[in-house]
Amino acid sequence: MASRLNPYISFAGDARQAMEFYKSVLGGDLTLHTFGDMGGGAGQSDKIMHGTLETPAGFTLMGADNPPGTEHQAGNNFAVSLSGDDPDELRGYWEKLSTGGNVSVPLEKQMWGDVFGMCTDTFGIAWMVNISGQNA
C-alpha cells in the first residue's frame, strides 16, 4: 500500500454517530474499532478508538473519540494522518515533522500492532504517523 495523507478528527464521545453521519453523506465503507475491541478504555469500552471511512470517490476520513484521560478541545480536534506500510518513508516524514515541534506520543509500537506517533510541528499543526504492523 502506498502512503496516504488524510484528515483525522477527534470527537468528545460521539465519534460513532459522527462517522455514521459522514457515511450517510459521502457513502462508502465504514470500519469502527472500539477501545474495548483493543483491550483498553476502562469505562469507555464502547467508544471509538479508530474509525475509517473510505468512499467510492477516493476520500478517506478517519476519526475517534478522545482517549480516556485526555481533554477534548473544540476547534483543536483535527490532525493530519500519514499512514502506510513503508517504514523508511514514514519514519523520514516523522523525523522532519517532529524536529523542532512537540512530540505527544513517541513513534513506537502500539497495542494494536502498528508503530504510531503523534506530534505537533513547528507551525502548530497536529500530525499522526502510523506504520502498519507487518512492516513496522
Residue pairs with C-beta under 8 A, 6 or more apart in sequence:
1 84
1 85
1 132
2 84
2 86
3 82
3 83
3 84
3 86
3 89
3 90
3 93
4 60
4 82
4 83
4 84
5 80
5 81
5 82
6 59
6 60
6 61
6 62
6 80
6 81
6 83
7 61
7 62
7 78
7 79
7 80
7 81
8 62
8 63
8 64
8 78
8 79
8 80
8 81
8 128
9 18
9 61
9 62
9 63
9 64
9 77
9 78
10 63
10 64
10 65
10 66
10 72
10 77
10 78
10 79
11 18
11 48
11 63
11 64
11 65
11 66
11 72
11 77
12 65
12 66
12 72
12 74
12 77
13 47
13 65
13 66
13 72
14 65
15 32
15 47
15 48
15 51
15 63
15 64
15 65
16 32
16 47
16 48
16 51
18 63
19 30
19 32
19 48
19 51
19 53
19 61
19 63
20 30
22 53
22 61
22 63
23 30
23 53
26 53
26 55
26 57
26 59
26 61
27 55
27 56
27 57
28 53
28 54
28 55
28 56
28 59
29 53
29 54
30 51
30 52
30 53
31 51
31 52
32 48
32 50
32 51
33 48
33 49
33 50
33 51
33 112
34 41
34 45
34 46
34 47
34 48
34 49
35 41
35 44
35 45
35 46
35 47
35 48
35 49
35 65
35 67
35 68
36 45
36 46
37 49
38 49
38 111
38 112
39 111
40 49
40 68
40 111
41 47
41 49
41 67
41 68
42 68
43 68
44 65
44 68
47 65
48 63
48 64
48 65
49 64
49 65
49 67
50 62
50 64
50 112
51 62
51 63
51 64
52 60
52 61
52 62
53 59
53 60
53 61
53 62
53 63
54 60
55 61
62 81
66 72
76 126
78 126
79 118
79 125
79 126
79 127
79 128
80 125
80 126
80 127
80 128
81 127
81 128
81 129
81 130
82 90
82 93
82 127
82 128
82 129
82 130
83 90
83 128
83 129
83 130
83 131
83 132
84 90
84 130
84 131
84 132
85 131
85 132
85 134
85 135
86 131
86 135
87 115
87 131
87 135
87 136
90 129
90 130
90 131
91 107
91 131
93 129
94 107
94 117
94 119
94 129
97 119
97 121
97 127
97 129
98 107
98 117
98 119
98 121
98 127
100 121
100 122
101 119
101 120
101 121
101 122
102 119
102 120
103 117
103 118
103 119
104 118
104 119
104 120
105 116
105 117
105 118
105 119
106 117
107 115
107 116
107 117
107 129
108 115
108 116
108 117
109 115
109 136
110 116
112 133
113 133
113 136
114 130
114 131
114 132
114 133
114 136
115 130
115 131
115 133
115 136
116 128
116 129
116 130
116 131
117 128
117 129
118 126
118 127
118 128
118 129
119 126
119 127
119 129
120 126
120 127
121 127
